[in-house]
Amino acid sequence: MGKADEYEFFGPIGTFFISISVAYFSYFFSLGCSEAGCTPRPLNEFFGEGLLKYSTLAGWQSLWDTEAAIVYALWYLFCVVCWIVLPGKWIEGVKLRDDKRLKYKING
């Protein structure tokens, strides 16, 4: 395998930043918002009370929603069934570094 000629997302530094920032903002909005809205809170309150809540088992269990898990599983099953059932042409993708090509079903 050869070395990449060019990088996407500004290379390793950019992909590291994206990986960290996506995780940070996901937790920030998850812990900072509630049914009442997303009111700005001081960062010390976010890091203090917000993260302290999830240091116990009860805090982690409060994140689980059975209805949401069922809806997600049904949606995923629907996507898999559509991929299997819907007709589509199989095409080869671009040539990879090892001269192979992956096949994709195009049905969209």
C-alpha distance (Angstrom), angle and dihedral (degrees) to the residues before:
residue distance angle dihedral
M1 . . .
G2 3.75 . .
K3 3.74 129.1 .
A4 3.80 117.9 -95.4
D5 3.79 114.5 -95.5
E6 3.78 94.5 -149.3
Y7 3.78 137.7 9.2
E8 3.78 132.0 -129.0
F9 3.82 122.8 -139.5
F10 3.83 91.3 21.6
G11 3.79 94.1 -61.2
P12 3.79 128.4 -88.9
I13 3.82 94.2 -22.6
G14 3.81 92.5 52.8
T15 3.78 94.3 46.3
F16 3.80 90.3 48.6
F17 3.82 90.0 51.8
I18 3.81 92.1 48.0
S19 3.82 92.2 48.9
I20 3.81 92.9 50.4
S21 3.81 96.9 41.0
V22 3.82 94.9 48.7
A23 3.79 91.2 51.9
Y24 3.82 91.7 44.7
F25 3.80 95.4 50.5
S26 3.81 92.4 43.2
Y27 3.79 90.6 57.3
F28 3.80 92.5 38.7
F29 3.81 93.3 56.5
S30 3.79 93.4 38.3
L31 3.79 93.5 53.2
G32 3.80 96.2 32.9
C33 3.81 99.2 51.7
S34 3.78 131.4 65.2
E35 3.79 138.8 168.4
A36 3.81 87.9 -77.3
G37 3.79 92.2 60.1
C38 3.75 140.8 -97.0
T39 3.75 103.3 -63.6
P40 3.79 114.6 175.7
R41 3.78 111.2 -103.2
P42 3.76 128.3 -171.7
L43 3.80 113.1 -93.0
N44 3.80 92.2 -122.1
E45 3.82 88.8 58.3
F46 3.80 90.7 47.8
F47 3.78 94.3 49.6
G48 3.80 94.1 36.8
E49 3.80 107.6 44.4
G50 3.78 97.2 14.9
L51 3.78 98.5 55.5
L52 3.81 94.4 31.7
K53 3.81 88.9 60.6
Y54 3.80 89.6 62.8
S55 3.79 95.4 51.1
T56 3.81 89.2 86.4
L57 3.78 131.5 65.2
A58 3.80 91.2 -118.9
G59 3.81 89.7 56.7
W60 3.80 92.0 54.1
Q61 3.80 91.5 44.6
S62 3.80 89.5 55.1
L63 3.82 88.0 65.4
W64 3.81 92.8 62.3
D65 3.79 118.0 95.3
T66 3.80 114.7 -178.8
E67 3.80 94.1 -163.2
A68 3.81 91.7 52.7
A69 3.82 91.1 48.0
I70 3.81 91.2 51.6
V71 3.81 92.8 47.6
Y72 3.82 90.8 48.8
A73 3.82 92.4 48.3
L74 3.82 91.1 49.4
W75 3.80 91.6 48.1
Y76 3.81 90.8 50.2
L77 3.81 91.1 47.7
F78 3.81 88.9 50.3
C79 3.83 90.2 53.1
V80 3.81 91.9 50.1
V81 3.81 92.5 47.6
C82 3.82 90.8 48.9
W83 3.80 90.6 50.9
I84 3.81 90.5 51.9
V85 3.82 98.6 40.9
L86 3.79 105.3 36.6
P87 3.78 115.2 85.3
G88 3.76 118.8 -118.0
K89 3.75 143.5 156.3
W90 3.81 118.1 -105.0
I91 3.78 112.2 -134.2
E92 3.78 134.3 177.5
G93 3.77 119.6 -113.6
V94 3.77 128.5 -138.7
K95 3.79 120.6 -54.4
L96 3.79 112.2 -87.5
R97 3.80 126.7 -143.6
D98 3.79 91.1 -93.6
D99 3.85 90.8 52.5
K100 3.81 92.5 -108.5
R101 3.78 125.9 125.0
L102 3.79 126.2 -146.5
K103 3.81 119.3 -137.2
Y104 3.80 122.2 -127.6
K105 3.78 130.6 -169.3
I106 3.79 108.5 -131.1
N107 3.80 109.8 -158.2
G108 3.80 103.0 136.4
